[in-house]
Amino acid sequence: MVKAVSDGIAVPQGLIAHGRGEAFDYILGERTSRAASTAITAAAASILTADRPVLSVNGNTAALVGKEMVALSRIAFAPIEVNLFHRTLRRELAIGRYLSRLGARSLLGIGDSASQTVRGIASSRRMVDPAGIGLADVVLIPLEDGDRAEALKRAGKTVISIDLNPLSRTSQTASISIVDNVIRAVPALIMAIQKMKQLSNQSLERIGRGFDNEKNLRKTIEEIVVYLRGWMKK
Amino acid sequence: MVKAVSDGIAVPQGLIAHGRGEAFDYILGERTSRAASTAITAAAASILTADRPVLSVNGNTAALVGKEMVALSRIAFAPIEVNLFHRTLRRELAIGRYLSRLGARSLLGIGDSASQTVRGIASSRRMVDPAGIGLADVVLIPLEDGDRAEALKRAGKTVISIDLNPLSRTSQTASISIVDNVIRAVPALIMAIQKMKQLSNQSLERIGRGFDNEKNLRKTIEEIVVYLRGWMKK
């Protein structure tokens, strides 16, 4: 991550966010919880039944799982849109070049192509690509901030978040909240999609209907409590 | 903190550590817990009864509570030693200048004065000032790493840590672990020392003997569990 900052992919503020994630990962026992696995299955079903799924990628996501996001994009037939919190054309281009080197084909959201406005977001973070997130019905937002998660939800989109903090506004707002480290969650999502590809739309929709995000977040917190209490007994 | 990096006080790695702290502060409800208050009282008693207390200051500590550490140093008659994880003379001098501007008088540990070695620590972090931490009986280490906390403890010193992660090796190793944000803990420690200054050595020693660090850490974790469970019920 420190190298990603010097390469112009991530920003110093991204390091603080990364540290926050590390701490939450720690109290989750640095493993994919059962609740996270449930959310990943629901997310795979949602992406497979979507008309226009889009994967939103910011600096930290590119730095941590750039390669995996490119693989997910291919498997899910979902384009990647570069969408930065601290937006500069220079950094968009650096991330674009980096993802292209990793095999990404068409990248959305870079420069003038991010010409559409999402309501309810301050500053330049509101701009999205009308051919990408603008039209999407399902948006995967790894490591996103709460404002944008809320605005996308309000715009009627199914929002799938990946965020290690189960109490964050992003996790609390998303339609499907994957409370897991992106390093584990994205490969797990790729595996789930590969495995579930053969299922009928009917089966996939049944999985989606069976998922209760609020209940699942409560289970996550209970898994953290069990972990912390286990620690005390050592 | 981002500004402290560009000023040469903190390093990018310090931003990640800061983010980890933010997350733990979040699940503590961003307030001084009852267990932390107990630890702060024990720490004040320990500093007041010490023969040679020393305050260790690194980049993050200087950036977050430089002014308060200088005030604590005066009130507790305890010198400040600059002691960095990512050590360079340039950064030591930058922190020294910064603390001097805030009113610090004699600063230990800068440049060649850090000539003594603490066993059991890798790299340059092992160097301490023979007139400071080298001779100290009580050392306050805000935002310290586990290696150094363990080495100071092994060297027979009473180690007082300030660290938001109750499970960290630093918190688990220290003699008195203050699990709180330095921003709240250092002013609280100053207040406790001011209030307890008039107590007899006998009373202060009684406070010290009555403090059980392991039990207190367990109480901290229980306070986190109560906070997380409370969240679930919202």
Interface residues (C-beta under 8 A of the other chain):
Chain A: M1 V2 V5 P12 Q13 L15 I16 A17 H18 G19 R20 G21 E22 A23 F24 Y26 I27 N165 L167 R218 I221 E222 I224 V225 L228 R229 W231 M232
Chain B: M1 V2 V5 P12 Q13 L15 I16 A17 H18 G19 R20 G21 E22 A23 F24 Y26 I27 N165 L167 R218 I221 E222 I224 V225 L228 R229 W231 M232
